[in-house]
Each structure stands twice: as C-alpha cells, then as structure tokens.
Amino acid sequence: MGTKVLKPKVIFVLGPPGSGKGTQCVRLASEFNYVHLSAGELLRQEKSKPDSKYRKLIDTYMKEGKLVPVAISCGLLKKAMFESQRDKFLIDGFPRNKDNVDGWNKDVAGYVDLQFVLFFDCPLEICIKRCLKRGAETGRDDDNEESLRKRIKTYISESSPIIQHYNMLKLVHAVDASKEPDDVYKDVKNLMLKYNPKSCYFILFQF
C-alpha cells in the first residue's frame, strides 16, 4: 500500500485588532498540535530584516494601517507552511480583504483543506483599549492611537465583508471574544473538539 497523502488542514482566524486572536491561537496550537502562523508577525519579522527588499514597503503600509499587498503576505505564509513540514495550521489575521482572498484562492487554496473560519467577535471599543494597553506594555509600533484609528477603519471597510463572504459559505464559527481569556478559550476549545482533525501521514507541498 502506498503512502497516504492528505492536504494540510487550515483554519483562518479573523477578528478586529485586539480581539485576542494571537493569545488564543498560542493556546490552541499547543493543545491541538497546530502551527500558529500570524500574518502580522510574519510581516513584522520580514520588516526587521536589513536585507529584505520589502522592508520599507511593509513599514509604510503598517504605519498607515493599510493591508500589505497579497503577493507579500501570501508568499510569507506559503514559505512558513512549507518550511514547517507540518499538516495543521492556524492562520491568524489572514485573509483580510478581497485581494487576500483572491490571492489565496489562486496560489494556495487548491493545495490545502480549509476547515473553517474562526471569528473572534468583540466590540471595537474593547479592542481599542486592549491594543493601547498592549502598545504601552510592549512598545509595538502599530499599537498607537493614530495607527489604531486607521487599522480599525481598514477592518470595517475591508475585513468585515470577508467575514460576511465566508459566513455565506457557512464556514464561519464565531465566539464572543469580549469575555475573559480563559472563558473565551473554553468556547474555542469546545468548537475545536468537534473537529478533532487527524494528522496526515505525509505532507506534500507543490506551491
């Protein structure tokens, strides 16, 4: 019998800035053996590389609260997935606009199994307070009031329609992210237990 080949499994994790996506993904990745890939963190890492040809472009887009071109975001995600050689991924903060969806569908969708979209639903006023607190504690340069106003505007105009798009496809599972982190995690964990995906025997990437 030949080696069984299955497509890597992907869960998109979406929500406004400060909704707790990253915090919850770290816990989920550990308990359910997923690789947590944060689109934003991959961009920040790329921005920090002195020899990156995208460094200045990424920095400008992030400071303006704009979404980086999909060729860059999707390319970094594909590279991280391939290098991990793992079979289950939480993709945090992607796709965030129609361009992201189109780029993903063109270059990646055919090689993976999109399980569902995990949506962290949280009032924007709570998200803003969380981001400002995080910025004061960590010094993250896009967690300031000016950048946040732009990021929230982008989220409302470009990211919200994407959540509606996947909702029409019956792929969205929403959780109340305004609660305390432990309570949010209980809800997310119960959702994940319903899927309990099995690992592949062999991972094949042909991007």
NORDA-V178918 format. One record per residue. N is the residue number from 0. SS is DSSP state (~ for helix, > for strand, _ for the rest). D_FIRST is the distance of its C-alpha to the first C-alpha in whole Angstrom. Layout:
n=<N;N>
ss=<SS;SS>
d_first=<D_FIRST;D_FIRST>
This chain:
n=<0;1;2;3;4;5;6;7;8;9;10;11;12;13;14;15;16;17;18;19;20;21;22;23;24;25;26;27;28;29;30;31;32;33;34;35;36;37;38;39;40;41;42;43;44;45;46;47;48;49;50;51;52;53;54;55;56;57;58;59;60;61;62;63;64;65;66;67;68;69;70;71;72;73;74;75;76;77;78;79;80;81;82;83;84;85;86;87;88;89;90;91;92;93;94;95;96;97;98;99;100;101;102;103;104;105;106;107;108;109;110;111;112;113;114;115;116;117;118;119;120;121;122;123;124;125;126;127;128;129;130;131;132;133;134;135;136;137;138;139;140;141;142;143;144;145;146;147;148;149;150;151;152;153;154;155;156;157;158;159;160;161;162;163;164;165;166;167;168;169;170;171;172;173;174;175;176;177;178;179;180;181;182;183;184;185;186;187;188;189;190;191;192;193;194;195;196;197;198;199;200;201;202;203;204;205;206>
ss=<_;_;_;_;_;_;_;>;>;>;>;>;>;>;>;_;_;_;_;_;~;~;~;~;~;~;~;~;~;~;~;~;_;_;>;>;>;>;~;~;~;~;~;~;~;~;~;_;_;_;_;_;_;_;~;~;~;~;~;~;~;~;~;_;_;_;_;_;_;~;~;~;~;~;~;~;~;~;~;~;~;~;~;~;_;_;_;>;>;>;>;>;_;_;_;_;_;~;~;~;~;~;~;~;~;~;~;_;~;~;~;>;>;>;>;>;>;>;>;>;>;_;_;~;~;~;~;~;~;~;~;~;~;~;~;~;~;~;_;_;_;_;_;_;~;~;~;~;~;~;~;~;~;~;~;~;~;~;~;~;~;~;~;~;~;~;~;~;_;_;_;>;>;>;>;>;_;_;_;_;~;~;~;~;~;~;~;~;~;~;~;~;~;~;~;_;_;_;_;_;_;_;_;_;_;_;_>
d_first=<0;4;7;9;12;15;19;21;23;27;30;33;36;40;43;47;48;48;46;44;41;41;42;39;36;37;37;34;32;32;32;29;27;28;29;33;34;37;38;42;41;39;42;44;42;42;46;47;46;49;47;45;46;46;48;51;49;47;51;53;50;50;54;54;52;50;46;45;44;40;39;40;38;35;35;35;33;30;31;31;27;26;27;26;23;23;21;24;28;31;33;37;39;38;38;42;43;42;42;39;37;37;36;33;32;33;31;28;28;25;23;23;24;27;27;31;35;36;40;43;46;49;52;53;56;54;52;55;56;53;52;56;56;52;54;57;55;53;54;52;53;52;53;57;59;59;56;55;57;55;52;52;54;51;49;51;51;47;45;46;45;42;41;43;41;38;40;40;36;36;34;37;37;41;42;46;46;50;49;49;46;45;45;43;40;40;40;37;35;36;34;31;31;30;27;26;23;19;18;15;13;14;17;17;21;23;26>
